Amino acid sequence: MIKIKGHEINPVITKVACSRKSQQFKNKIETLLKHIGVSEYDTEIPLEPIAIKKVKASATWWLLGHRMHYSCNTQNKFVDNLYLVFRVIELEINSLISEEQTIEEFIRAFSEKSDVDVSRKKARELLGLDEQENDFEIINKKYKDLAKELHPDKPTGNVEKFKELNNAHKILKRELS
């Protein structure tokens, strides 16, 4: 089990028909989004031609004038990452439909700027991490080490760099939590 956005999800390991399963997960995501009024024309779910590659999967959609986005790159195959994207969206939409959360909370959970991938890459660079690093424990340790060094109360402190560091950590925390 892995924990994503407060949900415990049992990841799958797809062994056969990866491209076909990717298409099925894309179709399932589009069907889920239709339940809350998002048409397939307001949805972007790029498929990887070779679904067994270790590639990030993502879904982007527009709802009530907001750009919504969710991506996952924690698994070893694109198809398995797309499965997790599907499951997170499914759980969140079910929570919305059952009125466990409001539409505002749903929008806040998925609303992202169009340059989110660039921001995440820059955040990892600032922390001195590999651009594929997704282990939040490693990210957190690196953040804490740099925060000690850059804290304004320290002789080596730098207020602006400390703010940048906090922002970078917040961007990655949001992506991985």
C-alpha positions as CSV (number, residue, x, y, z in Angstrom):
1,M,0.0,0.0,0.0
2,I,1.1,3.5,-0.7
3,K,-0.3,6.7,0.6
4,I,-1.2,9.4,-1.9
5,K,-3.3,12.5,-1.2
6,G,-4.5,11.0,2.1
7,H,-5.6,7.7,0.4
8,E,-4.1,4.3,0.8
9,I,-3.8,2.7,-2.6
10,N,-2.6,-0.7,-3.5
11,P,-0.4,-0.2,-6.6
12,V,-0.6,-2.7,-9.4
13,I,2.3,-4.2,-11.4
14,T,1.1,-4.6,-15.0
15,K,2.9,-7.5,-16.8
16,V,1.1,-7.8,-20.1
17,A,-0.9,-5.7,-22.6
18,C,0.5,-2.5,-21.1
19,S,-0.5,-0.2,-23.9
20,R,-4.0,-1.6,-23.9
21,K,-4.3,-1.2,-20.2
22,S,-3.0,2.4,-20.5
23,Q,-5.8,3.2,-22.9
24,Q,-8.3,1.6,-20.5
25,F,-7.1,3.7,-17.6
26,K,-7.3,6.8,-19.8
27,N,-10.9,5.9,-20.8
28,K,-11.8,5.3,-17.1
29,I,-10.4,8.7,-16.1
30,E,-12.4,10.4,-18.9
31,T,-15.6,8.6,-17.7
32,L,-15.0,9.6,-14.1
33,L,-14.5,13.3,-15.1
34,K,-17.8,13.2,-17.1
35,H,-19.6,12.5,-13.8
36,I,-18.6,16.0,-12.6
37,G,-19.3,17.7,-15.9
38,V,-15.9,17.6,-17.6
39,S,-16.1,16.6,-21.3
40,E,-13.4,14.7,-23.1
41,Y,-12.6,17.8,-25.0
42,D,-11.6,19.5,-21.8
43,T,-9.3,16.7,-20.8
44,E,-5.7,15.9,-21.7
45,I,-4.3,12.5,-20.8
46,P,-1.2,11.8,-22.9
47,L,-0.4,8.2,-23.5
48,E,3.2,6.9,-23.7
49,P,3.8,4.8,-26.9
50,I,5.8,2.4,-24.9
51,A,3.8,1.9,-21.7
52,I,6.4,-0.2,-20.0
53,K,8.9,2.7,-19.9
54,K,9.6,4.5,-16.6
55,V,7.7,7.7,-17.5
56,K,5.4,10.0,-15.5
57,A,1.7,9.7,-16.2
58,S,-0.6,12.7,-15.9
59,A,-4.1,14.0,-16.5
60,T,-5.1,17.6,-17.0
61,W,-8.7,18.9,-17.2
62,W,-10.6,22.1,-17.0
63,L,-13.4,22.6,-14.5
64,L,-15.3,25.8,-13.8
65,G,-12.5,27.9,-15.4
66,H,-9.7,26.2,-13.4
67,R,-6.8,24.1,-14.8
68,M,-6.7,20.9,-12.9
69,H,-3.8,18.5,-13.0
70,Y,-2.5,15.4,-11.4
71,S,0.6,13.4,-12.2
72,C,2.5,10.4,-10.8
73,N,6.0,9.2,-11.3
74,T,6.5,6.8,-8.4
75,Q,6.2,3.4,-10.2
76,N,8.6,1.7,-12.7
77,K,6.2,1.8,-15.6
78,F,4.0,4.4,-17.3
79,V,1.0,2.2,-17.2
80,D,1.3,1.7,-13.4
81,N,1.7,5.4,-12.9
82,L,-1.4,6.0,-15.0
83,Y,-3.2,3.5,-12.8
84,L,-2.4,5.5,-9.7
85,V,-3.5,8.7,-11.4
86,F,-6.8,7.0,-12.2
87,R,-7.2,5.7,-8.6
88,V,-6.5,9.1,-7.0
89,I,-9.0,10.9,-9.4
90,E,-11.5,8.1,-8.7
91,L,-11.2,8.4,-4.9
92,E,-11.4,12.2,-5.0
93,I,-14.4,12.3,-7.4
94,N,-16.2,9.7,-5.2
95,S,-15.5,11.9,-2.2
96,L,-16.9,14.9,-4.1
97,I,-20.0,13.0,-5.2
98,S,-20.7,11.7,-1.7
99,E,-20.3,15.3,-0.4
100,E,-17.4,14.4,1.8
101,Q,-15.6,17.3,0.2
102,T,-16.9,20.5,-1.5
103,I,-16.2,21.5,-5.1
104,E,-13.9,24.2,-3.8
105,E,-11.8,21.6,-1.9
106,F,-11.7,19.5,-5.0
107,I,-10.6,22.4,-7.1
108,R,-8.0,23.4,-4.5
109,A,-6.6,19.8,-4.4
110,F,-6.0,19.6,-8.2
111,S,-5.7,23.2,-9.4
112,E,-2.2,23.9,-10.7
113,K,-0.5,26.4,-13.0
114,S,0.4,25.4,-16.5
115,D,4.2,25.7,-15.7
116,V,4.0,23.2,-12.7
117,D,6.5,20.8,-14.3
118,V,9.0,23.6,-14.7
119,S,8.5,24.6,-11.1
120,R,9.0,21.1,-9.9
121,K,12.2,20.7,-11.9
122,K,13.6,24.0,-10.6
123,A,12.6,22.9,-7.0
124,R,14.6,19.7,-7.4
125,E,17.6,21.6,-8.8
126,L,17.5,24.1,-5.9
127,L,17.5,21.2,-3.4
128,G,20.4,19.6,-5.4
129,L,18.3,16.5,-6.2
130,D,18.0,14.3,-9.3
131,E,15.1,15.5,-11.4
132,Q,13.4,12.1,-11.1
133,E,13.7,12.0,-7.2
134,N,10.3,11.1,-5.7
135,D,11.2,9.7,-2.3
136,F,9.8,12.4,0.1
137,E,12.1,11.2,2.9
138,I,15.2,12.1,0.8
139,I,13.6,15.4,-0.3
140,N,12.7,16.3,3.3
141,K,16.2,15.4,4.6
142,K,17.9,17.6,1.9
143,Y,15.4,20.4,2.7
144,K,16.2,20.2,6.4
145,D,20.0,20.2,5.8
146,L,19.7,23.3,3.5
147,A,17.2,25.0,5.8
148,K,19.7,24.8,8.8
149,E,22.4,26.3,6.6
150,L,20.2,29.1,5.1
151,H,18.1,30.0,8.1
152,P,18.2,33.8,8.7
153,D,19.2,33.3,12.3
154,K,22.4,31.5,11.3
155,P,25.6,33.3,10.3
156,T,25.4,31.7,6.9
157,G,21.7,32.6,6.6
158,N,20.1,34.2,3.6
159,V,16.5,35.4,3.9
160,E,15.8,35.3,0.1
161,K,17.4,31.9,-0.4
162,F,15.5,30.5,2.6
163,K,12.2,31.7,1.1
164,E,13.1,30.1,-2.2
165,L,14.0,26.9,-0.4
166,N,10.7,26.8,1.5
167,N,8.8,27.4,-1.7
168,A,10.6,24.6,-3.4
169,H,9.9,22.3,-0.6
170,K,6.2,23.3,-0.6
171,I,6.0,22.6,-4.4
172,L,7.5,19.1,-4.0
173,K,5.4,18.3,-0.9
174,R,2.3,19.2,-2.8
175,E,3.3,17.0,-5.7
176,L,4.1,13.9,-3.5
177,S,1.4,14.2,-0.8
